[in-house]
Amino acid sequence: MAKKERRYRVTIRCLSCGERFLLRGRKDEDGNLTTGFKRCICGNDKQLHIDYTEE
Ligand SMILES: [Zn+2]
């Protein structure tokens, strides 16, 4: 049986350089948001502001 997955529209803003990334994400069974985002183009992967809304 296929699980129902909620999809989210995710906006990640880098607090280091201000770059914005628009991504699609989903939540796993534990409620962790997964987007596939690795790091910003400036190399920052920790100081990020993440917003998401359900699609
Ligand atoms: Zn950056």
mmCIF file of the protein (N, C-alpha, C, O) and its ligand, coordinates in Angstrom:
data_MODEL
# 
_entry.id   MODEL 
# 
loop_
_entity.id 
_entity.type 
_entity.pdbx_number_of_molecules 
1 polymer     1 
2 non-polymer 1 
# 
_entity_poly.entity_id                      1 
_entity_poly.type                           'polypeptide(L)' 
_entity_poly.nstd_linkage                   no 
_entity_poly.nstd_monomer                   no 
_entity_poly.pdbx_seq_one_letter_code       MAKKERRYRVTIRCLSCGERFLLRGRKDEDGNLTTGFKRCICGNDKQLHIDYTEE 
_entity_poly.pdbx_seq_one_letter_code_can   MAKKERRYRVTIRCLSCGERFLLRGRKDEDGNLTTGFKRCICGNDKQLHIDYTEE 
_entity_poly.pdbx_strand_id                 A 
# 
loop_
_entity_poly_seq.entity_id 
_entity_poly_seq.num 
_entity_poly_seq.mon_id 
_entity_poly_seq.hetero 
1 1  MET n 
1 2  ALA n 
1 3  LYS n 
1 4  LYS n 
1 5  GLU n 
1 6  ARG n 
1 7  ARG n 
1 8  TYR n 
1 9  ARG n 
1 10 VAL n 
1 11 THR n 
1 12 ILE n 
1 13 ARG n 
1 14 CYS n 
1 15 LEU n 
1 16 SER n 
1 17 CYS n 
1 18 GLY n 
1 19 GLU n 
1 20 ARG n 
1 21 PHE n 
1 22 LEU n 
1 23 LEU n 
1 24 ARG n 
1 25 GLY n 
1 26 ARG n 
1 27 LYS n 
1 28 ASP n 
1 29 GLU n 
1 30 ASP n 
1 31 GLY n 
1 32 ASN n 
1 33 LEU n 
1 34 THR n 
1 35 THR n 
1 36 GLY n 
1 37 PHE n 
1 38 LYS n 
1 39 ARG n 
1 40 CYS n 
1 41 ILE n 
1 42 CYS n 
1 43 GLY n 
1 44 ASN n 
1 45 ASP n 
1 46 LYS n 
1 47 GLN n 
1 48 LEU n 
1 49 HIS n 
1 50 ILE n 
1 51 ASP n 
1 52 TYR n 
1 53 THR n 
1 54 GLU n 
1 55 GLU n 
# 
loop_
_struct_asym.id 
_struct_asym.entity_id 
A 1 
B 2 
# 
loop_
_chem_comp.id 
_chem_comp.type 
_chem_comp.mon_nstd_flag 
ALA 'L-peptide linking' y 
ARG 'L-peptide linking' y 
ASN 'L-peptide linking' y 
ASP 'L-peptide linking' y 
CYS 'L-peptide linking' y 
GLN 'L-peptide linking' y 
GLU 'L-peptide linking' y 
GLY 'peptide linking'   y 
HIS 'L-peptide linking' y 
ILE 'L-peptide linking' y 
LEU 'L-peptide linking' y 
LYS 'L-peptide linking' y 
MET 'L-peptide linking' y 
PHE 'L-peptide linking' y 
SER 'L-peptide linking' y 
THR 'L-peptide linking' y 
TYR 'L-peptide linking' y 
VAL 'L-peptide linking' y 
ZN  non-polymer         . 
# 
_pdbx_entity_nonpoly.entity_id   2 
_pdbx_entity_nonpoly.name        ? 
_pdbx_entity_nonpoly.comp_id     ZN 
# 
_pdbx_nonpoly_scheme.asym_id         B 
_pdbx_nonpoly_scheme.entity_id       2 
_pdbx_nonpoly_scheme.mon_id          ZN 
_pdbx_nonpoly_scheme.ndb_seq_num     1 
_pdbx_nonpoly_scheme.pdb_seq_num     101 
_pdbx_nonpoly_scheme.auth_seq_num    101 
_pdbx_nonpoly_scheme.pdb_mon_id      ZN 
_pdbx_nonpoly_scheme.auth_mon_id     ZN 
_pdbx_nonpoly_scheme.pdb_strand_id   A 
_pdbx_nonpoly_scheme.pdb_ins_code    . 
# 
loop_
_atom_site.group_PDB 
_atom_site.id 
_atom_site.type_symbol 
_atom_site.label_atom_id 
_atom_site.label_alt_id 
_atom_site.label_comp_id 
_atom_site.label_asym_id 
_atom_site.label_entity_id 
_atom_site.label_seq_id 
_atom_site.pdbx_PDB_ins_code 
_atom_site.Cartn_x 
_atom_site.Cartn_y 
_atom_site.Cartn_z 
_atom_site.occupancy 
_atom_site.B_iso_or_equiv 
_atom_site.pdbx_formal_charge 
_atom_site.auth_seq_id 
_atom_site.auth_comp_id 
_atom_site.auth_asym_id 
_atom_site.auth_atom_id 
_atom_site.pdbx_PDB_model_num 
ATOM   1   N  N  . MET A 1 1  ? 0.836  -1.201 0.000  1.00 0.00 ? 1   MET A N  1 
ATOM   2   C  CA . MET A 1 1  ? 0.000  0.000  0.000  1.00 0.00 ? 1   MET A CA 1 
ATOM   3   C  C  . MET A 1 1  ? 0.871  1.251  0.000  1.00 0.00 ? 1   MET A C  1 
ATOM   4   O  O  . MET A 1 1  ? 1.844  1.362  0.747  1.00 0.00 ? 1   MET A O  1 
ATOM   5   N  N  . ALA A 1 2  ? 0.499  2.159  -0.837 1.00 0.00 ? 2   ALA A N  1 
ATOM   6   C  CA . ALA A 1 2  ? 1.261  3.409  -0.904 1.00 0.00 ? 2   ALA A CA 1 
ATOM   7   C  C  . ALA A 1 2  ? 0.904  4.314  0.272  1.00 0.00 ? 2   ALA A C  1 
ATOM   8   O  O  . ALA A 1 2  ? -0.258 4.469  0.648  1.00 0.00 ? 2   ALA A O  1 
ATOM   9   N  N  . LYS A 1 3  ? 1.936  4.889  0.819  1.00 0.00 ? 3   LYS A N  1 
ATOM   10  C  CA . LYS A 1 3  ? 1.707  5.821  1.921  1.00 0.00 ? 3   LYS A CA 1 
ATOM   11  C  C  . LYS A 1 3  ? 1.305  7.177  1.364  1.00 0.00 ? 3   LYS A C  1 
ATOM   12  O  O  . LYS A 1 3  ? 1.736  7.583  0.285  1.00 0.00 ? 3   LYS A O  1 
ATOM   13  N  N  . LYS A 1 4  ? 0.491  7.844  2.109  1.00 0.00 ? 4   LYS A N  1 
ATOM   14  C  CA . LYS A 1 4  ? 0.184  9.223  1.733  1.00 0.00 ? 4   LYS A CA 1 
ATOM   15  C  C  . LYS A 1 4  ? 1.318  10.120 2.201  1.00 0.00 ? 4   LYS A C  1 
ATOM   16  O  O  . LYS A 1 4  ? 1.694  10.133 3.373  1.00 0.00 ? 4   LYS A O  1 
ATOM   17  N  N  . GLU A 1 5  ? 1.843  10.863 1.250  1.00 0.00 ? 5   GLU A N  1 
ATOM   18  C  CA . GLU A 1 5  ? 2.914  11.785 1.596  1.00 0.00 ? 5   GLU A CA 1 
ATOM   19  C  C  . GLU A 1 5  ? 2.430  13.200 1.392  1.00 0.00 ? 5   GLU A C  1 
ATOM   20  O  O  . GLU A 1 5  ? 1.814  13.537 0.381  1.00 0.00 ? 5   GLU A O  1 
ATOM   21  N  N  . ARG A 1 6  ? 2.717  13.993 2.354  1.00 0.00 ? 6   ARG A N  1 
ATOM   22  C  CA . ARG A 1 6  ? 2.413  15.405 2.200  1.00 0.00 ? 6   ARG A CA 1 
ATOM   23  C  C  . ARG A 1 6  ? 3.596  16.094 1.552  1.00 0.00 ? 6   ARG A C  1 
ATOM   24  O  O  . ARG A 1 6  ? 4.750  15.866 1.914  1.00 0.00 ? 6   ARG A O  1 
ATOM   25  N  N  . ARG A 1 7  ? 3.288  16.926 0.601  1.00 0.00 ? 7   ARG A N  1 
ATOM   26  C  CA . ARG A 1 7  ? 4.356  17.667 -0.077 1.00 0.00 ? 7   ARG A CA 1 
ATOM   27  C  C  . ARG A 1 7  ? 4.322  19.114 0.372  1.00 0.00 ? 7   ARG A C  1 
ATOM   28  O  O  . ARG A 1 7  ? 3.267  19.695 0.629  1.00 0.00 ? 7   ARG A O  1 
ATOM   29  N  N  . TYR A 1 8  ? 5.492  19.658 0.454  1.00 0.00 ? 8   TYR A N  1 
ATOM   30  C  CA . TYR A 1 8  ? 5.628  21.019 0.944  1.00 0.00 ? 8   TYR A CA 1 
ATOM   31  C  C  . TYR A 1 8  ? 6.439  21.862 -0.018 1.00 0.00 ? 8   TYR A C  1 
ATOM   32  O  O  . TYR A 1 8  ? 7.355  21.395 -0.696 1.00 0.00 ? 8   TYR A O  1 
ATOM   33  N  N  . ARG A 1 9  ? 6.058  23.124 -0.042 1.00 0.00 ? 9   ARG A N  1 
ATOM   34  C  CA . ARG A 1 9  ? 6.835  24.094 -0.797 1.00 0.00 ? 9   ARG A CA 1 
ATOM   35  C  C  . ARG A 1 9  ? 7.762  24.765 0.208  1.00 0.00 ? 9   ARG A C  1 
ATOM   36  O  O  . ARG A 1 9  ? 7.306  25.386 1.168  1.00 0.00 ? 9   ARG A O  1 
ATOM   37  N  N  . VAL A 1 10 ? 9.031  24.638 -0.015 1.00 0.00 ? 10  VAL A N  1 
ATOM   38  C  CA . VAL A 1 10 ? 10.012 25.049 0.983  1.00 0.00 ? 10  VAL A CA 1 
ATOM   39  C  C  . VAL A 1 10 ? 10.842 26.226 0.481  1.00 0.00 ? 10  VAL A C  1 
ATOM   40  O  O  . VAL A 1 10 ? 11.348 26.223 -0.641 1.00 0.00 ? 10  VAL A O  1 
ATOM   41  N  N  . THR A 1 11 ? 10.965 27.207 1.325  1.00 0.00 ? 11  THR A N  1 
ATOM   42  C  CA . THR A 1 11 ? 11.836 28.336 1.025  1.00 0.00 ? 11  THR A CA 1 
ATOM   43  C  C  . THR A 1 11 ? 12.975 28.344 2.035  1.00 0.00 ? 11  THR A C  1 
ATOM   44  O  O  . THR A 1 11 ? 12.751 28.437 3.242  1.00 0.00 ? 11  THR A O  1 
ATOM   45  N  N  . ILE A 1 12 ? 14.180 28.247 1.534  1.00 0.00 ? 12  ILE A N  1 
ATOM   46  C  CA . ILE A 1 12 ? 15.354 28.278 2.409  1.00 0.00 ? 12  ILE A CA 1 
ATOM   47  C  C  . ILE A 1 12 ? 16.126 29.560 2.129  1.00 0.00 ? 12  ILE A C  1 
ATOM   48  O  O  . ILE A 1 12 ? 16.480 29.861 0.989  1.00 0.00 ? 12  ILE A O  1 
ATOM   49  N  N  . ARG A 1 13 ? 16.371 30.295 3.185  1.00 0.00 ? 13  ARG A N  1 
ATOM   50  C  CA . ARG A 1 13 ? 17.154 31.514 3.020  1.00 0.00 ? 13  ARG A CA 1 
ATOM   51  C  C  . ARG A 1 13 ? 18.455 31.379 3.776  1.00 0.00 ? 13  ARG A C  1 
ATOM   52  O  O  . ARG A 1 13 ? 18.475 31.021 4.954  1.00 0.00 ? 13  ARG A O  1 
ATOM   53  N  N  . CYS A 1 14 ? 19.528 31.667 3.092  1.00 0.00 ? 14  CYS A N  1 
ATOM   54  C  CA . CYS A 1 14 ? 20.849 31.614 3.705  1.00 0.00 ? 14  CYS A CA 1 
ATOM   55  C  C  . CYS A 1 14 ? 21.063 32.860 4.552  1.00 0.00 ? 14  CYS A C  1 
ATOM   56  O  O  . CYS A 1 14 ? 20.960 33.983 4.058  1.00 0.00 ? 14  CYS A O  1 
ATOM   57  N  N  . LEU A 1 15 ? 21.357 32.656 5.820  1.00 0.00 ? 15  LEU A N  1 
ATOM   58  C  CA . LEU A 1 15 ? 21.574 33.796 6.710  1.00 0.00 ? 15  LEU A CA 1 
ATOM   59  C  C  . LEU A 1 15 ? 22.972 34.358 6.567  1.00 0.00 ? 15  LEU A C  1 
ATOM   60  O  O  . LEU A 1 15 ? 23.293 35.398 7.141  1.00 0.00 ? 15  LEU A O  1 
ATOM   61  N  N  . SER A 1 16 ? 23.793 33.680 5.810  1.00 0.00 ? 16  SER A N  1 
ATOM   62  C  CA . SER A 1 16 ? 25.165 34.140 5.609  1.00 0.00 ? 16  SER A CA 1 
ATOM   63  C  C  . SER A 1 16 ? 25.246 35.121 4.443  1.00 0.00 ? 16  SER A C  1 
ATOM   64  O  O  . SER A 1 16 ? 25.823 36.198 4.587  1.00 0.00 ? 16  SER A O  1 
ATOM   65  N  N  . CYS A 1 17 ? 24.677 34.766 3.292  1.00 0.00 ? 17  CYS A N  1 
ATOM   66  C  CA . CYS A 1 17 ? 24.788 35.624 2.114  1.00 0.00 ? 17  CYS A CA 1 
ATOM   67  C  C  . CYS A 1 17 ? 23.450 36.142 1.615  1.00 0.00 ? 17  CYS A C  1 
ATOM   68  O  O  . CYS A 1 17 ? 23.415 37.025 0.758  1.00 0.00 ? 17  CYS A O  1 
ATOM   69  N  N  . GLY A 1 18 ? 22.333 35.606 2.139  1.00 0.00 ? 18  GLY A N  1 
ATOM   70  C  CA . GLY A 1 18 ? 21.017 36.114 1.771  1.00 0.00 ? 18  GLY A CA 1 
ATOM   71  C  C  . GLY A 1 18 ? 20.394 35.445 0.563  1.00 0.00 ? 18  GLY A C  1 
ATOM   72  O  O  . GLY A 1 18 ? 19.295 35.821 0.154  1.00 0.00 ? 18  GLY A O  1 
ATOM   73  N  N  . GLU A 1 19 ? 21.056 34.476 -0.011 1.00 0.00 ? 19  GLU A N  1 
ATOM   74  C  CA . GLU A 1 19 ? 20.513 33.755 -1.158 1.00 0.00 ? 19  GLU A CA 1 
ATOM   75  C  C  . GLU A 1 19 ? 19.265 32.985 -0.752 1.00 0.00 ? 19  GLU A C  1 
ATOM   76  O  O  . GLU A 1 19 ? 19.177 32.470 0.362  1.00 0.00 ? 19  GLU A O  1 
ATOM   77  N  N  . ARG A 1 20 ? 18.294 32.911 -1.671 1.00 0.00 ? 20  ARG A N  1 
ATOM   78  C  CA . ARG A 1 20 ? 17.077 32.154 -1.406 1.00 0.00 ? 20  ARG A CA 1 
ATOM   79  C  C  . ARG A 1 20 ? 16.997 30.956 -2.342 1.00 0.00 ? 20  ARG A C  1 
ATOM   80  O  O  . ARG A 1 20 ? 17.408 31.008 -3.500 1.00 0.00 ? 20  ARG A O  1 
ATOM   81  N  N  . PHE A 1 21 ? 16.460 29.893 -1.803 1.00 0.00 ? 21  PHE A N  1 
ATOM   82  C  CA . PHE A 1 21 ? 16.274 28.674 -2.590 1.00 0.00 ? 21  PHE A CA 1 
ATOM   83  C  C  . PHE A 1 21 ? 14.835 28.219 -2.453 1.00 0.00 ? 21  PHE A C  1 
ATOM   84  O  O  . PHE A 1 21 ? 14.308 28.131 -1.344 1.00 0.00 ? 21  PHE A O  1 
ATOM   85  N  N  . LEU A 1 22 ? 14.204 27.933 -3.570 1.00 0.00 ? 22  LEU A N  1 
ATOM   86  C  CA . LEU A 1 22 ? 12.843 27.427 -3.566 1.00 0.00 ? 22  LEU A CA 1 
ATOM   87  C  C  . LEU A 1 22 ? 12.893 25.947 -3.904 1.00 0.00 ? 22  LEU A C  1 
ATOM   88  O  O  . LEU A 1 22 ? 13.411 25.552 -4.949 1.00 0.00 ? 22  LEU A O  1 
ATOM   89  N  N  . LEU A 1 23 ? 12.351 25.141 -3.014 1.00 0.00 ? 23  LEU A N  1 
ATOM   90  C  CA . LEU A 1 23 ? 12.458 23.699 -3.169 1.00 0.00 ? 23  LEU A CA 1 
ATOM   91  C  C  . LEU A 1 23 ? 11.131 23.027 -2.889 1.00 0.00 ? 23  LEU A C  1 
ATOM   92  O  O  . LEU A 1 23 ? 10.207 23.631 -2.344 1.00 0.00 ? 23  LEU A O  1 
ATOM   93  N  N  . ARG A 1 24 ? 11.056 21.778 -3.268 1.00 0.00 ? 24  ARG A N  1 
ATOM   94  C  CA . ARG A 1 24 ? 9.941  20.937 -2.877 1.00 0.00 ? 24  ARG A CA 1 
ATOM   95  C  C  . ARG A 1 24 ? 10.435 19.999 -1.799 1.00 0.00 ? 24  ARG A C  1 
ATOM   96  O  O  . ARG A 1 24 ? 11.553 19.488 -1.866 1.00 0.00 ? 24  ARG A O  1 
ATOM   97  N  N  . GLY A 1 25 ? 9.598  19.779 -0.811 1.00 0.00 ? 25  GLY A N  1 
ATOM   98  C  CA . GLY A 1 25 ? 9.994  18.884 0.259  1.00 0.00 ? 25  GLY A CA 1 
ATOM   99  C  C  . GLY A 1 25 ? 8.871  17.942 0.639  1.00 0.00 ? 25  GLY A C  1 
ATOM   100 O  O  . GLY A 1 25 ? 7.735  18.077 0.185  1.00 0.00 ? 25  GLY A O  1 
ATOM   101 N  N  . ARG A 1 26 ? 9.211  17.000 1.471  1.00 0.00 ? 26  ARG A N  1 
ATOM   102 C  CA . ARG A 1 26 ? 8.211  16.090 2.006  1.00 0.00 ? 26  ARG A CA 1 
ATOM   103 C  C  . ARG A 1 26 ? 8.595  15.716 3.422  1.00 0.00 ? 26  ARG A C  1 
ATOM   104 O  O  . ARG A 1 26 ? 9.743  15.871 3.839  1.00 0.00 ? 26  ARG A O  1 
ATOM   105 N  N  . LYS A 1 27 ? 7.623  15.229 4.141  1.00 0.00 ? 27  LYS A N  1 
ATOM   106 C  CA . LYS A 1 27 ? 7.908  14.834 5.516  1.00 0.00 ? 27  LYS A CA 1 
ATOM   107 C  C  . LYS A 1 27 ? 7.890  13.324 5.639  1.00 0.00 ? 27  LYS A C  1 
ATOM   108 O  O  . LYS A 1 27 ? 7.046  12.642 5.057  1.00 0.00 ? 27  LYS A O  1 
ATOM   109 N  N  . ASP A 1 28 ? 8.824  12.825 6.400  1.00 0.00 ? 28  ASP A N  1 
ATOM   110 C  CA . ASP A 1 28 ? 8.819  11.390 6.645  1.00 0.00 ? 28  ASP A CA 1 
ATOM   111 C  C  . ASP A 1 28 ? 7.905  11.077 7.821  1.00 0.00 ? 28  ASP A C  1 
ATOM   112 O  O  . ASP A 1 28 ? 7.255  11.970 8.365  1.00 0.00 ? 28  ASP A O  1 
ATOM   113 N  N  . GLU A 1 29 ? 7.857  9.824  8.206  1.00 0.00 ? 29  GLU A N  1 
ATOM   114 C  CA . GLU A 1 29 ? 6.917  9.391  9.236  1.00 0.00 ? 29  GLU A CA 1 
ATOM   115 C  C  . GLU A 1 29 ? 7.194  10.033 10.596 1.00 0.00 ? 29  GLU A C  1 
ATOM   116 O  O  . GLU A 1 29 ? 6.303  10.138 11.439 1.00 0.00 ? 29  GLU A O  1 
ATOM   117 N  N  . ASP A 1 30 ? 8.439  10.458 10.795 1.00 0.00 ? 30  ASP A N  1 
ATOM   118 C  CA . ASP A 1 30 ? 8.790  11.101 12.057 1.00 0.00 ? 30  ASP A CA 1 
ATOM   119 C  C  . ASP A 1 30 ? 8.564  12.606 12.033 1.00 0.00 ? 30  ASP A C  1 
ATOM   120 O  O  . ASP A 1 30 ? 8.808  13.298 13.022 1.00 0.00 ? 30  ASP A O  1 
ATOM   121 N  N  . GLY A 1 31 ? 8.098  13.105 10.897 1.00 0.00 ? 31  GLY A N  1 
ATOM   122 C  CA . GLY A 1 31 ? 7.823  14.524 10.808 1.00 0.00 ? 31  GLY A CA 1 
ATOM   123 C  C  . GLY A 1 31 ? 9.018  15.370 10.433 1.00 0.00 ? 31  GLY A C  1 
ATOM   124 O  O  . GLY A 1 31 ? 8.982  16.597 10.533 1.00 0.00 ? 31  GLY A O  1 
ATOM   125 N  N  . ASN A 1 32 ? 10.084 14.706 9.996  1.00 0.00 ? 32  ASN A N  1 
ATOM   126 C  CA . ASN A 1 32 ? 11.261 15.455 9.560  1.00 0.00 ? 32  ASN A CA 1 
ATOM   127 C  C  . ASN A 1 32 ? 11.096 15.895 8.108  1.00 0.00 ? 32  ASN A C  1 
ATOM   128 O  O  . ASN A 1 32 ? 10.738 15.102 7.237  1.00 0.00 ? 32  ASN A O  1 
ATOM   129 N  N  . LEU A 1 33 ? 11.359 17.137 7.877  1.00 0.00 ? 33  LEU A N  1 
ATOM   130 C  CA . LEU A 1 33 ? 11.232 17.672 6.538  1.00 0.00 ? 33  LEU A CA 1 
ATOM   131 C  C  . LEU A 1 33 ? 12.467 17.316 5.707  1.00 0.00 ? 33  LEU A C  1 
ATOM   132 O  O  . LEU A 1 33 ? 13.601 17.532 6.132  1.00 0.00 ? 33  LEU A O  1 
ATOM   133 N  N  . THR A 1 34 ? 12.224 16.770 4.526  1.00 0.00 ? 34  THR A N  1 
ATOM   134 C  CA . THR A 1 34 ? 13.316 16.404 3.631  1.00 0.00 ? 34  THR A CA 1 
ATOM   135 C  C  . THR A 1 34 ? 13.209 17.207 2.344  1.00 0.00 ? 34  THR A C  1 
ATOM   136 O  O  . THR A 1 34 ? 12.170 17.197 1.684  1.00 0.00 ? 34  THR A O  1 
ATOM   137 N  N  . THR A 1 35 ? 14.263 17.888 1.996  1.00 0.00 ? 35  THR A N  1 
ATOM   138 C  CA . THR A 1 35 ? 14.237 18.689 0.772  1.00 0.00 ? 35  THR A CA 1 
ATOM   139 C  C  . THR A 1 35 ? 15.337 18.314 -0.206 1.00 0.00 ? 35  THR A C  1 
ATOM   140 O  O  . THR A 1 35 ? 15.249 18.635 -1.391 1.00 0.00 ? 35  THR A O  1 
ATOM   141 N  N  . GLY A 1 36 ? 16.361 17.645 0.269  1.00 0.00 ? 36  GLY A N  1 
ATOM   142 C  CA . GLY A 1 36 ? 17.497 17.369 -0.588 1.00 0.00 ? 36  GLY A CA 1 
ATOM   143 C  C  . GLY A 1 36 ? 18.499 18.506 -0.629 1.00 0.00 ? 36  GLY A C  1 
ATOM   144 O  O  . GLY A 1 36 ? 19.534 18.418 -1.289 1.00 0.00 ? 36  GLY A O  1 
ATOM   145 N  N  . PHE A 1 37 ? 18.174 19.589 0.093  1.00 0.00 ? 37  PHE A N  1 
ATOM   146 C  CA . PHE A 1 37 ? 19.094 20.727 0.136  1.00 0.00 ? 37  PHE A CA 1 
ATOM   147 C  C  . PHE A 1 37 ? 20.383 20.342 0.844  1.00 0.00 ? 37  PHE A C  1 
ATOM   148 O  O  . PHE A 1 37 ? 20.358 19.739 1.917  1.00 0.00 ? 37  PHE A O  1 
ATOM   149 N  N  . LYS A 1 38 ? 21.502 20.694 0.239  1.00 0.00 ? 38  LYS A N  1 
ATOM   150 C  CA . LYS A 1 38 ? 22.793 20.353 0.841  1.00 0.00 ? 38  LYS A CA 1 
ATOM   151 C  C  . LYS A 1 38 ? 23.429 21.568 1.488  1.00 0.00 ? 38  LYS A C  1 
ATOM   152 O  O  . LYS A 1 38 ? 23.641 21.607 2.700  1.00 0.00 ? 38  LYS A O  1 
ATOM   153 N  N  . ARG A 1 39 ? 23.727 22.548 0.671  1.00 0.00 ? 39  ARG A N  1 
ATOM   154 C  CA . ARG A 1 39 ? 24.331 23.763 1.192  1.00 0.00 ? 39  ARG A CA 1 
ATOM   155 C  C  . ARG A 1 39 ? 24.123 24.896 0.208  1.00 0.00 ? 39  ARG A C  1 
ATOM   156 O  O  . ARG A 1 39 ? 23.780 24.701 -0.958 1.00 0.00 ? 39  ARG A O  1 
ATOM   157 N  N  . CYS A 1 40 ? 24.343 26.066 0.725  1.00 0.00 ? 40  CYS A N  1 
ATOM   158 C  CA . CYS A 1 40 ? 24.222 27.251 -0.117 1.00 0.00 ? 40  CYS A CA 1 
ATOM   159 C  C  . CYS A 1 40 ? 25.420 27.344 -1.057 1.00 0.00 ? 40  CYS A C  1 
ATOM   160 O  O  . CYS A 1 40 ? 26.445 26.690 -0.864 1.00 0.00 ? 40  CYS A O  1 
ATOM   161 N  N  . ILE A 1 41 ? 25.254 28.178 -2.080 1.00 0.00 ? 41  ILE A N  1 
ATOM   162 C  CA . ILE A 1 41 ? 26.368 28.401 -3.013 1.00 0.00 ? 41  ILE A CA 1 
ATOM   163 C  C  . ILE A 1 41 ? 27.572 29.039 -2.343 1.00 0.00 ? 41  ILE A C  1 
ATOM   164 O  O  . ILE A 1 41 ? 28.687 28.968 -2.859 1.00 0.00 ? 41  ILE A O  1 
ATOM   165 N  N  . CYS A 1 42 ? 27.342 29.674 -1.175 1.00 0.00 ? 42  CYS A N  1 
ATOM   166 C  CA . CYS A 1 42 ? 28.457 30.303 -0.453 1.00 0.00 ? 42  CYS A CA 1 
ATOM   167 C  C  . CYS A 1 42 ? 29.138 29.308 0.485  1.00 0.00 ? 42  CYS A C  1 
ATOM   168 O  O  . CYS A 1 42 ? 30.128 29.645 1.135  1.00 0.00 ? 42  CYS A O  1 
ATOM   169 N  N  . GLY A 1 43 ? 28.607 28.077 0.558  1.00 0.00 ? 43  GLY A N  1 
ATOM   170 C  CA . GLY A 1 43 ? 29.233 27.063 1.393  1.00 0.00 ? 43  GLY A CA 1 
ATOM   171 C  C  . GLY A 1 43 ? 28.563 26.885 2.746  1.00 0.00 ? 43  GLY A C  1 
ATOM   172 O  O  . GLY A 1 43 ? 28.842 25.920 3.458  1.00 0.00 ? 43  GLY A O  1 
ATOM   173 N  N  . ASN A 1 44 ? 27.690 27.801 3.099  1.00 0.00 ? 44  ASN A N  1 
ATOM   174 C  CA . ASN A 1 44 ? 26.989 27.729 4.375  1.00 0.00 ? 44  ASN A CA 1 
ATOM   175 C  C  . ASN A 1 44 ? 25.953 26.605 4.354  1.00 0.00 ? 44  ASN A C  1 
ATOM   176 O  O  . ASN A 1 44 ? 25.139 26.526 3.433  1.00 0.00 ? 44  ASN A O  1 
ATOM   177 N  N  . ASP A 1 45 ? 25.982 25.748 5.355  1.00 0.00 ? 45  ASP A N  1 
ATOM   178 C  CA . ASP A 1 45 ? 24.959 24.697 5.425  1.00 0.00 ? 45  ASP A CA 1 
ATOM   179 C  C  . ASP A 1 45 ? 24.327 24.626 6.814  1.00 0.00 ? 45  ASP A C  1 
ATOM   180 O  O  . ASP A 1 45 ? 23.593 23.682 7.107  1.00 0.00 ? 45  ASP A O  1 
ATOM   181 N  N  . LYS A 1 46 ? 24.597 25.593 7.655  1.00 0.00 ? 46  LYS A N  1 
ATOM   182 C  CA . LYS A 1 46 ? 24.065 25.549 9.021  1.00 0.00 ? 46  LYS A CA 1 
ATOM   183 C  C  . LYS A 1 46 ? 23.181 26.732 9.366  1.00 0.00 ? 46  LYS A C  1 
ATOM   184 O  O  . LYS A 1 46 ? 22.143 26.577 10.009 1.00 0.00 ? 46  LYS A O  1 
ATOM   185 N  N  . GLN A 1 47 ? 23.596 27.910 8.936  1.00 0.00 ? 47  GLN A N  1 
ATOM   186 C  CA . GLN A 1 47 ? 22.809 29.093 9.278  1.00 0.00 ? 47  GLN A CA 1 
ATOM   187 C  C  . GLN A 1 47 ? 21.789 29.352 8.183  1.00 0.00 ? 47  GLN A C  1 
ATOM   188 O  O  . GLN A 1 47 ? 22.012 30.132 7.257  1.00 0.00 ? 47  GLN A O  1 
ATOM   189 N  N  . LEU A 1 48 ? 20.668 28.671 8.324  1.00 0.00 ? 48  LEU A N  1 
ATOM   190 C  CA . LEU A 1 48 ? 19.630 28.749 7.309  1.00 0.00 ? 48  LEU A CA 1 
ATOM   191 C  C  . LEU A 1 48 ? 18.286 29.034 7.963  1.00 0.00 ? 48  LEU A C  1 
ATOM   192 O  O  . LEU A 1 48 ? 17.992 28.549 9.056  1.00 0.00 ? 48  LEU A O  1 
ATOM   193 N  N  . HIS A 1 49 ? 17.486 29.824 7.280  1.00 0.00 ? 49  HIS A N  1 
ATOM   194 C  CA . HIS A 1 49 ? 16.128 30.046 7.745  1.00 0.00 ? 49  HIS A CA 1 
ATOM   195 C  C  . HIS A 1 49 ? 15.204 29.281 6.802  1.00 0.00 ? 49  HIS A C  1 
ATOM   196 O  O  . HIS A 1 49 ? 15.212 29.507 5.592  1.00 0.00 ? 49  HIS A O  1 
ATOM   197 N  N  . ILE A 1 50 ? 14.423 28.391 7.355  1.00 0.00 ? 50  ILE A N  1 
ATOM   198 C  CA . ILE A 1 50 ? 13.602 27.512 6.536  1.00 0.00 ? 50  ILE A CA 1 
ATOM   199 C  C  . ILE A 1 50 ? 12.127 27.755 6.819  1.00 0.00 ? 50  ILE A C  1 
ATOM   200 O  O  . ILE A 1 50 ? 11.672 27.674 7.960  1.00 0.00 ? 50  ILE A O  1 
ATOM   201 N  N  . ASP A 1 51 ? 11.387 28.056 5.748  1.00 0.00 ? 51  ASP A N  1 
ATOM   202 C  CA . ASP A 1 51 ? 9.939  28.207 5.819  1.00 0.00 ? 51  ASP A CA 1 
ATOM   203 C  C  . ASP A 1 51 ? 9.302  27.163 4.919  1.00 0.00 ? 51  ASP A C  1 
ATOM   204 O  O  . ASP A 1 51 ? 9.845  26.837 3.863  1.00 0.00 ? 51  ASP A O  1 
ATOM   205 N  N  . TYR A 1 52 ? 8.166  26.641 5.324  1.00 0.00 ? 52  TYR A N  1 
ATOM   206 C  CA . TYR A 1 52 ? 7.491  25.735 4.398  1.00 0.00 ? 52  TYR A CA 1 
ATOM   207 C  C  . TYR A 1 52 ? 5.980  25.815 4.566  1.00 0.00 ? 52  TYR A C  1 
ATOM   208 O  O  . TYR A 1 52 ? 5.460  26.057 5.655  1.00 0.00 ? 52  TYR A O  1 
ATOM   209 N  N  . THR A 1 53 ? 5.300  25.604 3.450  1.00 0.00 ? 53  THR A N  1 
ATOM   210 C  CA . THR A 1 53 ? 3.844  25.577 3.460  1.00 0.00 ? 53  THR A CA 1 
ATOM   211 C  C  . THR A 1 53 ? 3.398  24.313 2.734  1.00 0.00 ? 53  THR A C  1 
ATOM   212 O  O  . THR A 1 53 ? 4.048  23.856 1.794  1.00 0.00 ? 53  THR A O  1 
ATOM   213 N  N  . GLU A 1 54 ? 2.303  23.773 3.178  1.00 0.00 ? 54  GLU A N  1 
ATOM   214 C  CA . GLU A 1 54 ? 1.799  22.559 2.555  1.00 0.00 ? 54  GLU A CA 1 
ATOM   215 C  C  . GLU A 1 54 ? 1.229  22.885 1.178  1.00 0.00 ? 54  GLU A C  1 
ATOM   216 O  O  . GLU A 1 54 ? 0.559  23.904 1.008  1.00 0.00 ? 54  GLU A O  1 
ATOM   217 N  N  . GLU A 1 55 ? 1.485  22.047 0.221  1.00 0.00 ? 55  GLU A N  1 
ATOM   218 C  CA . GLU A 1 55 ? 0.979  22.299 -1.142 1.00 0.00 ? 55  GLU A CA 1 
ATOM   219 C  C  . GLU A 1 55 ? -0.464 21.852 -1.268 1.00 0.00 ? 55  GLU A C  1 
ATOM   220 O  O  . GLU A 1 55 ? -1.060 21.983 -2.338 1.00 0.00 ? 55  GLU A O  1 
HETATM 221 ZN ZN . ZN  B 2 .  ? 24.823 31.611 1.322  1.00 0.00 2 101 ZN  A ZN 1 
# 
